[in-house]
Amino acid sequence: MSRTVNLAPLNSARNHLRNCLSFVADAVWPRRCHLCEAPGAMGLDLCATCAGDLPWMPDACPRCALPHAPGQAVCACELLPSWLDGVFAAFLYMAPLDAWLPRLKFHGDLALGDLMASLMAEGLASAPRPSCLIPVPLHTPRLRARGYNQAVELARPLAVQMGLPLQSRLLRRRKQTLAQSELGLEARTANMADAFEVRAGASLPRHVALVDDVMTTGATLQEAAWTLKDAGVARVDAWVCARVP
């Protein structure tokens, strides 16, 4: 006979312990703003003034996350096919995000991952809630060389803050691709062809959100979305920290 276990008290205790540890850590090691060295605010390594000055995403197309031009009624992306049902970005890829994200991605500044995940939770608060978050995977040799996946470093704390499950093993990159930053639009699409696969026997949620650091042309996210939909996922959104305008 199965028994239903109420995990609410345990989860509440864990959250209380986490808050207590965070309070003690802040008291011992006061937070400082990454930009101006002023005392951090809101439990972040960022002061309120600098947080307000960040390039937060203005009104944007929910299909491609490009900002709306003044008086624009229809986005040009409506003329293009897309496997993504929605694209949501917290920021435009401008200073200081254009320095922070490379530091996270290539220089192991994982503390920035926690900060940007907190900011993403704020910027994406109104996005439709998926059943789970899926970080865009790296190919195994690149993951071993780098030692971490920047998408996971964003998705893990973001999932905790937004109360969403994290599925970091559902999607797998099955081939090594060239660095997208070195390629043009058409080459990016060809480079990502058949790059992903869904793990055999995986239970597929109905609605997922792919998490990545930056969206430029969207070729990587489109290919990942196609793979998930081909496997049976009904809706695939993209949640990115920054969108290249």
N, C-alpha and C positions, 0 to 999 in steps of 0.2 A: 504494500500500500504506500503510495507516494505521500510525502508530507511537504506542505508549503512552509518555507522558512522565511520569517520576516527579517530582512537584512537592514531595514531602516535604522534601528538603533546602532548597529555596527558602523554603517556608513556615516551616521551622525557623529559617532565617537571619533572616527577617522578624520572627518572634516574639522572637528574641534581640536584634535591633536595637531593637525596640519596648521591651523590658524595660530595655535600657541607657539609652535616652533617658528613660524614666520615672524611672530611678534618678538620672540627672543632674538632671532637672527637680525631683525631690523634694529633692535636696541644695541646689540653688540657691534654690528657692522652697518652703520647708517647708510641708507641708499643715497647715491649721488647721480645727478643727471648726466647721461652720456654726452650731452651736447655742451652744457655750460658749467658743470660741476656744482651746481646749486643742489640743495637737499632734494631728494626725490619726493614725489607726491603720489598718493593713491596706491602706495605699496609698489611703485615702479622705480626703475633707475632712470627717471625722467621727471623733470619739474613740470608744473602745470602750464607755465608759459610756453616752454618748448613743445609740450604735447599739443597745445592748441595751434602752434605754428607748423605742425607737420603737414605734408601735402595730402590731407585726407581726400578720398575720392568724392568729387562733386556728383551731382545727378548724372547718371550714366545709363547706357543701354543695358538692360538686364540680360541680353543675349550675348554680348561680347565685352561688356564692361568698359567700352570707350565712352568718355564724357560726351554729353549732348552739346552740340554747337548751339549758339543762341538762335532761337526760332526753328531749330531742327525738329521735324515731326517724325521722320522715319530714318532709322540708321541704315547705312549702306550694307551692313551685315545681313539685312533681310533678303538681299539678293543672292546670298551664298548659303550653301547647305552647311549644316552643323550637327554634330552628334551630341553636342552639349545642349542641355535644356535651359541652363542659366549659367552666367558667369558673374561672380561677385568678387570685387577687389576692395581691400581696405584703403589702399593708397594709390596715388600715381607714382610711377617710378622716377622720382626726382630726389634731390637732396633733402634729407640725409639718407633716404632709403637706398639710393644708388651707391652709397658707401657701406651702409650697414649690411645689406644682403650679400654682397661679395665677401665681407668679413665673416659672415656666418657660413657661406657656402664653401669658401676656399681656404680660410684661415682659422677655422676651428673656434670662432668666438661664439660658443654655444649659449653664453649668457644673453646674447642678443636674440637668440631664438626664443627664450622665455619672454623677453620684453616684447618682441614683435607678435608673439602669439597672444599676449594680453591685449595689445593694440588691435589685432585682428578680431578678437572677441568683441571689442567695442564697435569696430567698423562694420562687422558683419552681423550685428545683433538682429537686424530686420530681415536677413536672408531666410528663405524657406528652410525649415529644419529637415535634414536628411535622416535616414535610419542609422547611418554611420559615416565616419570620415575615413578616406583611403589616401594615404600619402603616395605621391607618384614615386614608384620604386626606381632605384639605381640598378644597373647591371652588376653582378657579383664582383668582377674584377675592379670596377671603379669604386664600389662600396668598400672593398678591402683596402684599396690604395688611399682613399680619403679617410676611412675609419668611421664614418657616420653618413647618414643621409639627411641633408638639410630639410627636406620635406617632412621627414619624421620628427625632426627637432622642432618644427612648427606645429605639426599635427598633434603630437602627444600632449603638450600642455593646453593646446586649443580644445582638444576633446574633453580634458578634465574641466576646464573653465566653463564650457558650454554644456556639460553633462551629456555628452554623446559618446557612443562606443567608437573605438578605434580598431580598424581592420588593416593592420600593416602587412599582412601576409596573403591577403586575398588576391591581389594583383602582383604579377611577377614580370620583370623585364627579361625577356628570353634571348635577346641579342644585344651585343655591344654596338652602340651607335657613336657617330662623331659628335663632337660638342656642337650643339645647336647654335651657339653664339658665333660660330665661325662660318655659318652657312646663310645663303639667301632664302627667300620664301619658298620657292619651288624645291630647292635642295633640302630644306628642313622637312617638308612633307614626305619626300622620298626617303630621307634618312630614317624617319620614324615608322615606315611601313612595316607591319607585322612585328613591332618591337615588343609587344606585351602579350601576356596570356593570363587567363584566370586559372588559379590552382585547381587541379582536378578534385572533384568531390566537395568543393567549397559551397557553403550555404550562401545563396545570393540574396541580399536585401533588395527591396523594391526600389528604394531611393537612396543614392549615395552622393557624397560630395568629394571630389578629388581635391587634395590639398597640395599646393606647390608654392614656391617662393615668388617667382616672377612669371607673368604671361606676356610674351612678345607677339608672335604670330598665332600662338595657340596650337601649333602642330602637334606637340607632345600631348597636350590635354585632349585634343580631338582623337588622336589614335588610341589613347587610353580609354576614352569614352566609348569609341566604337567597339573596342574589345569587350568592355563590360556589357554593352547593350547586345552584342552578338551572343554573349553567354546567357542573357536573359534578364538583365537589370532593366527596369522600366524607365527610370529617370536618373540622369547623371548631370550633376552640377559641377562647377569648378569654383573653389574658394582659393584665392591667391592673395598673398600679402600685397603685391604691387602689380600694376598694369602699366606697360609701356604705352604712352599716349601716341 
